[in-house]
Amino acid sequence: MAPNPVGAAASTSQSAGRIMGGAVGSAGDLVGKAAARAREQAEDVWAEAKDVSRKDSGRDAVVYAGLVATVAFGAVELPIAAAAGAGYALLRRRR
């Protein structure tokens, strides 16, 4: 008896479909895992940036308040304090 070519082709296409379906599913899982990992890393970077911005803005306020206090108490003249404040601002922008 001769093999049925139509049945063999249908069986082969079903097997190929299962293989492709499994490969697409595996690729989807990998993409999902990579996206989750990227999101976690982005959240970590965001949290760290927020912490740094809070610390740095507080430090800036202390520096400028100190300059104002030195002028108010007469320890430093206003143009010198203004120059120091401008220099500090320029240094902060460079970082």
PyMOL commands that set and color helices and strands:
alter all, ss='L'
color gray80, all
select helices_A, chain A and resi 5-72+78-94
alter helices_A, ss='H'
color red, helices_A
deselect
rebuild
show_as cartoon
